[in-house]
Amino acid sequence: MITATNQSRELWAEASNCAVYLRNRVIGKALPEMTPYEAWFGRKPNLSHLRMFGCSAYMHIPADERSKFSPKARKCVFVGYCETQKGFRLWDSVRRRIFVSRDVIFNEIIPELPHHFSSDYSAKLEPDTSVIRPLQPTAPSEEETAPGAIGVETTEQSTDNRPASTETDANADFLSSPTDDLGPRKRRPPVRWADESTTGIYAGIATDPDELVEPETYEEAIISP
């Protein structure tokens, strides 16, 4: 059980107790028609609470044992069943102690482990002694360097057919050109302050409420500021 679940050997006592607990609830050669539990207690055992040994178990932490920002669960390893009270025995490898709890969530998916005594597995563990040598450059053959070969251009064709490019000269001129020819930046006022001709009129209206005369006709309303 310890080897199959890749657990520490210090849990051998818990694994032995768990194996005895399970053995008393299965049929054997001595009692082919009933389990040892049924022969002793006179009733069939309940197997709905059985879990896989060595699986991950998340134990709930009571509210009085944690703060507001502390985690509400503690990750442990399931190692057996408690016979003195209703609960599961959980091993906390960080605190190195056994907890007994009823509020547990199990993750019984254990990755498949290779057999330690298999010849195929031992062969895979042998280190690879082969040396990877770097590739050495090889000289091209006469056919690859022929003037008519694919992907090969002769010096005469590349120099005669290639037009004179001025891209390099243009880039050099652009980099060497001074930036002071653009002149100073022209600052313009924001749009909201552009029309200042009517600012004094509306300011006067706001400051002199006694001079306001409400128009009585449509023509007076159009003429009034």
C-alpha positions as CSV (number, residue, x, y, z in Angstrom):
1,M,0.0,0.0,0.0
2,I,2.8,2.4,0.8
3,T,4.7,1.6,-2.3
4,A,1.7,1.7,-4.6
5,T,0.8,5.2,-3.4
6,N,4.4,6.5,-3.1
7,Q,4.0,7.3,0.6
8,S,6.7,7.5,3.3
9,R,7.7,4.4,5.2
10,E,7.1,6.1,8.5
11,L,3.4,5.5,7.8
12,W,3.8,1.7,8.0
13,A,1.8,1.5,11.3
14,E,-1.1,3.4,9.8
15,A,-1.0,1.2,6.7
16,S,-1.1,-1.9,8.8
17,N,-4.1,-0.7,10.7
18,C,-5.9,0.2,7.5
19,A,-5.2,-3.2,6.0
20,V,-6.6,-5.0,9.1
21,Y,-9.6,-2.8,9.0
22,L,-10.3,-3.7,5.4
23,R,-9.4,-7.4,5.9
24,N,-12.1,-7.8,8.6
25,R,-14.7,-6.6,6.1
26,V,-14.0,-8.9,3.2
27,I,-14.7,-12.7,2.7
28,G,-11.7,-15.0,3.2
29,K,-10.9,-18.7,3.2
30,A,-11.7,-19.2,6.9
31,L,-15.2,-17.8,6.5
32,P,-16.3,-18.1,2.8
33,E,-19.9,-17.2,3.4
34,M,-19.5,-14.1,5.7
35,T,-17.0,-11.5,6.7
36,P,-15.2,-11.5,10.1
37,Y,-17.1,-8.4,11.0
38,E,-20.4,-10.1,10.4
39,A,-19.4,-13.2,12.3
40,W,-18.4,-11.0,15.3
41,F,-21.1,-8.4,15.4
42,G,-23.9,-10.4,13.7
43,R,-24.6,-7.8,11.0
44,K,-23.2,-6.9,7.6
45,P,-20.6,-4.1,7.5
46,N,-21.3,-0.7,5.9
47,L,-18.7,-0.2,3.1
48,S,-19.9,3.2,1.8
49,H,-17.3,5.1,3.8
50,L,-14.3,3.3,2.4
51,R,-11.7,5.5,0.6
52,M,-8.4,4.9,-1.2
53,F,-5.4,4.7,1.0
54,G,-2.8,7.5,0.4
55,C,-5.2,9.8,-1.6
56,S,-5.3,13.5,-1.0
57,A,-7.8,14.7,1.6
58,Y,-8.9,18.2,2.4
59,M,-9.9,18.6,6.0
60,H,-12.2,21.4,7.1
61,I,-10.8,23.8,9.6
62,P,-13.4,24.9,12.2
63,A,-14.1,28.6,12.5
64,D,-12.6,28.9,16.0
65,E,-9.3,27.5,14.8
66,R,-8.7,30.0,12.0
67,S,-8.8,33.7,11.3
68,K,-10.8,35.5,8.7
69,F,-8.2,35.4,6.0
70,S,-6.9,31.9,6.7
71,P,-7.7,29.0,4.5
72,K,-10.8,27.0,5.4
73,A,-9.3,23.6,4.5
74,R,-6.0,21.8,5.2
75,K,-4.5,19.3,2.7
76,C,-3.6,16.0,4.2
77,V,-3.1,12.3,3.2
78,F,-5.7,9.7,4.1
79,V,-4.1,6.9,6.1
80,G,-7.0,5.0,7.8
81,Y,-10.2,4.9,9.8
82,C,-10.7,5.8,13.4
83,E,-12.4,3.0,15.5
84,T,-12.9,5.0,18.7
85,Q,-14.9,7.8,17.1
86,K,-16.6,8.5,13.8
87,G,-14.0,10.0,11.5
88,F,-11.0,9.5,9.2
89,R,-7.4,9.5,10.1
90,L,-5.4,12.1,8.1
91,W,-1.7,12.7,8.0
92,D,-0.4,16.2,7.8
93,S,3.1,16.1,6.5
94,V,3.7,19.8,7.2
95,R,2.8,19.7,10.9
96,R,3.8,16.0,11.1
97,R,0.7,14.9,13.1
98,I,-2.4,12.8,12.7
99,F,-5.8,14.5,12.6
100,V,-9.2,12.8,13.0
101,S,-12.0,14.6,11.1
102,R,-15.4,13.9,9.7
103,D,-15.7,16.9,7.3
104,V,-13.3,15.8,4.6
105,I,-13.3,16.0,0.8
106,F,-11.3,13.3,-0.9
107,N,-9.4,13.3,-4.2
108,E,-9.0,9.6,-5.0
109,I,-7.3,10.2,-8.4
110,I,-3.8,9.0,-7.9
111,P,-1.4,9.1,-10.9
112,E,-0.3,5.7,-12.2
113,L,3.2,4.9,-10.8
114,P,5.6,2.5,-12.6
115,H,6.4,-0.8,-10.9
116,H,9.8,-0.5,-9.1
117,F,10.7,-4.1,-9.9
118,S,10.0,-4.1,-13.6
119,S,12.8,-4.7,-16.0
120,D,11.4,-2.2,-18.5
121,Y,11.3,0.5,-15.8
122,S,14.8,-0.2,-14.7
123,A,16.0,0.0,-18.3
124,K,14.4,3.5,-18.6
125,L,16.2,4.7,-15.5
126,E,19.6,3.9,-17.0
127,P,21.4,7.1,-18.1
128,D,21.9,7.7,-21.7
129,T,25.6,7.6,-22.4
130,S,25.4,8.5,-26.0
131,V,27.2,11.7,-27.0
132,I,25.6,14.1,-29.3
133,R,28.2,15.5,-31.6
134,P,27.7,18.9,-33.3
135,L,27.2,19.0,-37.0
136,Q,30.4,19.8,-38.9
137,P,30.1,22.0,-42.0
138,T,30.8,20.2,-45.2
139,A,32.2,21.7,-48.4
140,P,29.6,22.0,-51.3
141,S,30.1,19.6,-54.2
142,E,30.9,20.7,-57.8
143,E,27.3,20.1,-58.9
144,E,25.9,22.4,-56.2
145,T,28.3,25.2,-57.0
146,A,27.7,25.0,-60.8
147,P,26.4,28.2,-62.4
148,G,23.1,26.6,-63.5
149,A,22.4,25.0,-60.2
150,I,19.1,25.8,-58.4
151,G,19.5,28.4,-55.6
152,V,23.0,29.5,-56.7
153,E,23.6,32.9,-58.3
154,T,26.8,33.8,-59.8
155,T,28.5,37.1,-59.0
156,E,28.2,38.4,-62.6
157,Q,24.4,37.9,-62.7
158,S,23.9,39.5,-59.3
159,T,25.9,42.6,-60.1
160,D,24.7,43.1,-63.6
161,N,21.0,42.6,-63.2
162,R,20.6,44.3,-59.8
163,P,19.6,48.0,-60.1
164,A,21.4,50.6,-58.1
165,S,19.4,51.2,-54.9
166,T,19.2,54.5,-53.2
167,E,17.5,53.2,-50.1
168,T,20.6,53.4,-48.0
169,D,21.4,56.9,-49.2
170,A,17.9,58.1,-48.4
171,N,18.0,56.7,-44.9
172,A,21.4,58.3,-44.4
173,D,20.0,61.7,-45.6
174,F,17.0,61.3,-43.3
175,L,19.1,60.6,-40.3
176,S,21.5,63.4,-41.0
177,S,18.9,66.0,-41.7
178,P,18.5,68.6,-38.9
179,T,15.2,68.8,-37.1
180,D,15.4,72.5,-36.4
181,D,13.9,73.3,-39.9
182,L,10.4,72.6,-38.6
183,G,10.4,75.7,-36.5
184,P,8.8,76.2,-33.0
185,R,5.6,74.5,-32.2
186,K,2.5,76.6,-32.7
187,R,0.3,76.6,-29.6
188,R,-3.4,77.1,-30.0
189,P,-5.9,77.8,-27.3
190,P,-8.5,75.2,-26.5
191,V,-11.8,75.3,-28.4
192,R,-13.8,76.2,-25.3
193,W,-11.8,79.5,-24.9
194,A,-11.8,80.3,-28.6
195,D,-14.9,82.6,-28.8
196,E,-14.3,85.2,-26.1
197,S,-16.3,88.0,-27.8
198,T,-19.5,87.1,-25.9
199,T,-17.9,86.3,-22.6
200,G,-18.3,89.9,-21.3
201,I,-22.0,90.1,-22.3
202,Y,-23.0,87.0,-20.5
203,A,-20.8,88.0,-17.5
204,G,-22.6,91.3,-17.4
205,I,-26.0,89.6,-17.5
206,A,-25.1,87.4,-14.7
207,T,-23.7,90.3,-12.5
208,D,-26.6,92.8,-13.2
209,P,-29.9,90.9,-12.6
210,D,-31.8,94.2,-12.1
211,E,-31.2,95.3,-15.8
212,L,-32.8,92.2,-17.2
213,V,-36.1,92.8,-18.9
214,E,-38.1,89.8,-19.9
215,P,-39.4,90.2,-23.5
216,E,-43.1,90.1,-24.0
217,T,-43.2,89.4,-27.8
218,Y,-41.3,87.2,-30.2
219,E,-39.6,90.2,-31.8
220,E,-38.4,91.5,-28.5
221,A,-37.0,88.1,-27.6
222,I,-35.0,88.0,-30.8
223,I,-33.5,91.5,-30.4
224,S,-32.7,91.2,-26.7
225,P,-29.2,89.8,-25.9
